[in-house]
Amino acid sequence: MTFKKGQSGNPGGKPKELKEIQLEARKMSFDALKTLETVCKSTKSPAAARVAAANAILDRAYGKPPQFFTGDADQFREMTEMSDEELLAIVAAGKGKA
């Protein structure tokens, strides 16, 4: 299915039920974070639970770490480290792919 330029793929927006669920979940987010903190700091929590809680907290605080698709992490560079020419070459290489 193709859409015309400027046409939304979801003209009706999110279903009302989904919006309501998101609102309710957001109301509980502070309590959920406090629960993660409790699990993370508790020496009685299993190590796997503490690590999972710590990862969840870090993901929310700083975002998920970058994913490496080439399998070679040594070749990964931040976009901010690249020159304008390098970035333009990446964009040009991506044109025509879809």
GIQUIJO-V408963 format. One record per residue. N is the residue number from 0. RES is the residue in three letters. OMEGA is omega in whole degrees, 0 to 359 (999 if undefined). D_FIRST is the distance of its C-alpha to the first C-alpha in whole Angstrom. Layout:
N&RES&OMEGA&D_FIRST + N&RES&OMEGA&D_FIRST
This chain:
0&MET&178&0 + 1&THR&179&4 + 2&PHE&176&7 + 3&LYS&179&10 + 4&LYS&180&13 + 5&GLY&181&15 + 6&GLN&180&12 + 7&SER&174&12 + 8&GLY&180&10 + 9&ASN&186&12 + 10&PRO&180&14 + 11&GLY&182&17 + 12&GLY&178&18 + 13&LYS&175&19 + 14&PRO&183&21 + 15&LYS&181&24 + 16&GLU&180&26 + 17&LEU&179&24 + 18&LYS&180&26 + 19&GLU&178&29 + 20&ILE&179&29 + 21&GLN&179&28 + 22&LEU&179&31 + 23&GLU&179&34 + 24&ALA&179&33 + 25&ARG&177&34 + 26&LYS&183&37 + 27&MET&188&38 + 28&SER&179&37 + 29&PHE&178&41 + 30&ASP&179&42 + 31&ALA&178&39 + 32&LEU&177&40 + 33&LYS&177&44 + 34&THR&177&44 + 35&LEU&179&42 + 36&GLU&180&45 + 37&THR&180&47 + 38&VAL&182&46 + 39&CYS&184&46 + 40&LYS&185&50 + 41&SER&176&51 + 42&THR&178&53 + 43&LYS&178&53 + 44&SER&175&49 + 45&PRO&182&48 + 46&ALA&181&47 + 47&ALA&179&44 + 48&ALA&179&43 + 49&ARG&179&45 + 50&VAL&179&43 + 51&ALA&179&39 + 52&ALA&179&41 + 53&ALA&178&42 + 54&ASN&180&38 + 55&ALA&180&36 + 56&ILE&180&39 + 57&LEU&178&38 + 58&ASP&181&35 + 59&ARG&181&35 + 60&ALA&188&37 + 61&TYR&185&36 + 62&GLY&180&33 + 63&LYS&178&32 + 64&PRO&181&33 + 65&PRO&178&31 + 66&GLN&180&30 + 67&PHE&183&31 + 68&PHE&183&28 + 69&THR&184&31 + 70&GLY&181&33 + 71&ASP&183&36 + 72&ALA&180&37 + 73&ASP&182&39 + 74&GLN&181&37 + 75&PHE&175&35 + 76&ARG&175&36 + 77&GLU&177&35 + 78&MET&182&33 + 79&THR&179&36 + 80&GLU&185&38 + 81&MET&177&36 + 82&SER&176&37 + 83&ASP&181&35 + 84&GLU&179&35 + 85&GLU&179&34 + 86&LEU&178&31 + 87&LEU&178&30 + 88&ALA&178&30 + 89&ILE&179&28 + 90&VAL&181&25 + 91&ALA&179&26 + 92&ALA&181&26 + 93&GLY&178&22 + 94&LYS&181&21 + 95&GLY&175&19 + 96&LYS&177&18 + 97&ALA&999&14
